[in-house]
Each structure stands twice: as structure tokens, then as C-alpha cells.
Amino acid sequence: MEILILVIFVLGYLGIALEHPLKVDKSAFALLTGTICWAVFVVGGHGHVPDHLSHEYEAIVTPSEEIAGEGVIQFEGHDESVTKEELVDALKEPAGFKEGVQYTTSSFYEFRLLHHLEEIASILFFLLGAMTIVELVDAHEGFAVITDRIKTTNKVKLLWIIAILTFFFSAALDNLTTSIVMISLLRKLIADKPTRWFFAGMVIIAANAGGAWSPIGDVTTTMLWIGGQLTTPVIIANLIIPSLVCLIVPLVITSFTLKGEVERPMKASGAEHYVNSTSAGERKLVFFLGVAGLLFVPIFKTVTHLPPFMGMMLSLGFLWLVTEVLHRNKNIEEKNHLSVIAVLRKIDASSVLFFLGILLAVAALQEVGHLLVMADWLRVTLADVFFIDLAIGLLSSIVDNVPLVAASMGMYDVIPAAQAAGEWDPNFVQDGIFWQFLAYCAGTGGSALIIGSAAGVAVMGLEKIDFIWYLKKMSLLAIAGYLAGAAVYYLMFML
């Protein structure tokens, strides 16, 4: 069963990579891969729970004999039907289990799927909210506030401007949101698709590099920050220079090869585009409210400790209300395309479904235990923390960096540096070298492949970038920057 799931994942991965030669949309392969992996996991796992889940399994229930050919979880007493809600409540709180109630392993696996779906749904709603806000600002011509101030058409100068903006926006927002915003800007600045794709590839590299040195810039850095492995001053002070080098190196390389001027897209009126349909005041108001709403999300999360998508939905709801009030006195023809309802019709649903399929597939690998085995193998085989983190970063370009970092976090106990005695490896205490370098590697290593990061997946969906094209044009640049930043960190703190 474990091998079969791995084979399905590899075949699905190849289908995504060969989207254009096969002439089949990548979202179809992603959804098939995610759902089939889970189906095989559940069907092949009857009566058997993977070793890494057995502790949780046995802590709350007692395995009993097989009934009707299916492994069960039961207490002494009579059988009784159990609703899904009762099972979820029971698994969240062991005291919630009822004596005499029978629980099947299928129900246990359903709970595990719902556990992952909670995180996946949070990401998808976050993505949907961010895309809607950006599209709403775009519908109001709000990005003209920035694009009108970028006068240069020189490719090299424009690339540096876009990359630096992305780098610092990503630290203030996060790499996923920033990528969505910057793609909207690029569509206003560059008409030629191949050129825009190249700039979009640099946006991925810049967004991931910018997110690595901020506690709220990348989900893996946030995990290490919330988990207590790293503190804010250390994250910023020790990772900003390696992260900046990770971006500067690809920029310098491309500066010698990129030539010519960019062609600005022509503004045109059409069924879905209206030139100067809003006033200058309206454009500025919606732009600044949109940016403020995106910046508000990490603040909301810090204050309330609610998932980020809640802050995104709050910002979307507020902007929705403001735009409805703003245009309430206009006739239908003038305001119809400026409403959130009209904007939602323009959202690329296929990219959201692609994200769903990819995350489901990676969650299946995590449940089977492949990612834990991989992380443990790295720890035993490579031994040196520098090479362990370096390998984890490159692996995160193939599978999601979140479960890889989660597995790494589970391998070592975190002790505050002030309490660490001589028997503790200083690399693994709070703010230790291992955790710092892990934040850098997991945050930036995903740029090596376009589906190796949330930013890359979002850009791939929005711009329809080909996997093979990115592999040929951008992967070596991303790896060069990744290794250069790693070398700088090594010289600064590990030499």
C-alpha cells in the first residue's frame, strides 16, 4: 500500500509536469492524485494503522477483534451507531468516547482526512479571499497608483524594481498574498507573455526569499516562530542577509543576459474592462483599503490567534461593504463590473482546485509516513545540521515544506538557551543554528520547482506557467540563489 501510494504520487507529478505535451489541465492530475492516494490509503489500511499514528490510536482506544472483515476500535459492552460528529468530538477529547461504542478504522481515517482538510480549507479560503481582494482592486484600476509611478521600460531596471518590491512586501504580508498582488501588477506592466512569465518566475524567487526572514512571511517560518524554536529578533537579524543574497544572485545573473525594453499592454474597453470607469479618489481609496486589509491579516492573527483566513475574510467583507456603499448611487451599467459578485466570476477556480489536489496528495504521503521516514533518514544519514537543512530545503521543492518542517520539529526537543546544559546540542536549543537555517532552507528551497511553494503554485495557476518551462528557465537561477544564501549563512554563523 505504501509503495502504491508513492507510485501514484510520482505518476500524478509527471502528469502535472507534462501538462502541455499531454494537453490535459494540471488540475485534473492534481485532483486525481490527491483523491486516489487517500482512497488507496484507507482501503489498504483496514485493520492496520501506520506506526507513526499508532501512539495516538492506542492512547484513546483499544483495538479489538475484526468484525465483518474490518478492523474496529471498541470498548467492552454493546454495539452502537456513532455519528461523524461524535467521533470527531471523541478524538479531540479522549474523555468523549463512550463505553460500549464501536469505532471502525475507516472512521479513524476519515477523522485524519478531516484533520488535514481543516488546514487545507484554511489555505484555500485564504487564497480565495486574497485573490478576490486583488481582483477587486484591479477592477477599480487601483494598481495604477503603483504602475503610474514606474516609468522605466528597461527590462533589467524593471526586474530589479519588481523583485525588491516583492521581497519586502512578502516580509510584511506573506509570500502567497504578495505573489498574487505582484502578478496583477505585472499584467499592467508587461504585454509579452514570455517576458511576463520570466518576471513571474523572479517574483516566486523574491517572494520566497522575502518570506523566509519574517515571522509572518512564510508558513514554515511562522510554524517555527509559534512553536518556540525561533524568536522574532533572531529570525530577522540572522536571516535577512542570506535571504537577500538568495534574491540578489539570480538578479545579478539575469542582469547580464536580459536585454531590451518591455512593451506595456494597451488599455482597451470591453465587456470585462472599462477604462477610467472610476475616479482618481475611488481608485486610491480602494487600493489603500485593499493593501491595508492584506496588512491587517497578520495583525488579526497575532491578536486573536485565529487562522489567517479569518482575517482575510474580515478584510474582504469590509472592502465589500465599502465598495457597495461607494457605488450605491451609480446606475447598474457603471457599477456592475465593480462589485465583488462580478469579480468572483473572474476568479480562476481551476487554480484553487489544483491547490486542493496537491495538498491532499502531500497529506496522504504524510499520513502513510513517507515524509517522516524521509526526515529521519536525513537526520541519520547526513548527521551534519548544515547538510540536513540543505537537503530538506531542496526536498521541499518536490513535496510541501510544511509537513517536512513539522516532521523536523518533532524530532528534537526545544529547550530555552538559558536552561540548556552541557548535554544539550546547542544547534537544537531555542534559536539554535539548526532552526535558523531550517527556516531559511524551507522558505527558499521551494523556488527550485514551480510547485515547490505556495507562491509558485499560485503563480502557476494565475499565469498558466508550464512546469517544464520553469524547470528550464528558472530552476537553475533559483538553486544558485538558494546555495549562495546558504553559503553566506554558513560563513556568518557556522564556520
Stockholm file with secondary structure:
# STOCKHOLM 1.0

chainA/1-495         MEILILVIFVLGYLGIALEHPLKVDKSAFALLTGTICWAVFVVGGHGHVPDHLSHEYEAIVTPSEEIAGEGVIQFEGHDESVTKEELVDALKEPAGFKEGVQYTTSSFYEFRLLHHLEEIASILFFLLGAMTIVELVDAHEGFAVITDRIKTTNKVKLLWIIAILTFFFSAALDNLTTSIVMISLLRKLIADKPTRWFFAGMVIIAANAGGAWSPIGDVTTTMLWIGGQLTTPVIIANLIIPSLVCLIVPLVITSFTLKGEVERPMKASGAEHYVNSTSAGERKLVFFLGVAGLLFVPIFKTVTHLPPFMGMMLSLGFLWLVTEVLHRNKNIEEKNHLSVIAVLRKIDASSVLFFLGILLAVAALQEVGHLLVMADWLRVTLADVFFIDLAIGLLSSIVDNVPLVAASMGMYDVIPAAQAAGEWDPNFVQDGIFWQFLAYCAGTGGSALIIGSAAGVAVMGLEKIDFIWYLKKMSLLAIAGYLAGAAVYYLMFML
#=GR chainA/1-495 SS CHHHHHHHHHHHHHHHHTHHHHTCCHHHHHHHHHHHHHHHHHHHTTTCCCHHHHHHHHHHCCBCCCBTTBCEEECSSCCCCCCHHHHHHHHHSGGGCCTTCEEEHHHHHHHHHHHHHHHHHHHHHHHHHHHHHHHHHHHTTTTHHHHTTCCCCBHHHHHHHHHHHHHHHHHHSCHHHHHHHHHHHHHHHCCCHHHHHHHHHHHHHHHHHHHHTSTTTSHHHHHHHHTTSCCHHHHHHHHHHHHHHHHHHHHHHHHTTCCSBCCCCCCCCBTTBCTTCSCHHHHHHHHHHHHHHHHHHHHHHHHHCCCHHHHHHHHHHHHHHHHHHHTTTSCHHHHGGGSHHHHHTTSCHHHHHHHHHHHHHHHHHHHHTHHHHHHHHHHHHHCSHHHHHHHHHHHTTTSCHHHHHHHHHTTSCCCCGGGCCTTSCTTSSTTCHHHHHHHHHHHHGGGGSTTSSHHHHHHHHHHTCCHHHHHHHTHHHHHHHHHHHHHHHIIIIIC
#=GC SS_cons         CHHHHHHHHHHHHHHHHTHHHHTCCHHHHHHHHHHHHHHHHHHHTTTCCCHHHHHHHHHHCCBCCCBTTBCEEECSSCCCCCCHHHHHHHHHSGGGCCTTCEEEHHHHHHHHHHHHHHHHHHHHHHHHHHHHHHHHHHHTTTTHHHHTTCCCCBHHHHHHHHHHHHHHHHHHSCHHHHHHHHHHHHHHHCCCHHHHHHHHHHHHHHHHHHHHTSTTTSHHHHHHHHTTSCCHHHHHHHHHHHHHHHHHHHHHHHHTTCCSBCCCCCCCCBTTBCTTCSCHHHHHHHHHHHHHHHHHHHHHHHHHCCCHHHHHHHHHHHHHHHHHHHTTTSCHHHHGGGSHHHHHTTSCHHHHHHHHHHHHHHHHHHHHTHHHHHHHHHHHHHCSHHHHHHHHHHHTTTSCHHHHHHHHHTTSCCCCGGGCCTTSCTTSSTTCHHHHHHHHHHHHGGGGSTTSSHHHHHHHHHHTCCHHHHHHHTHHHHHHHHHHHHHHHIIIIIC
//
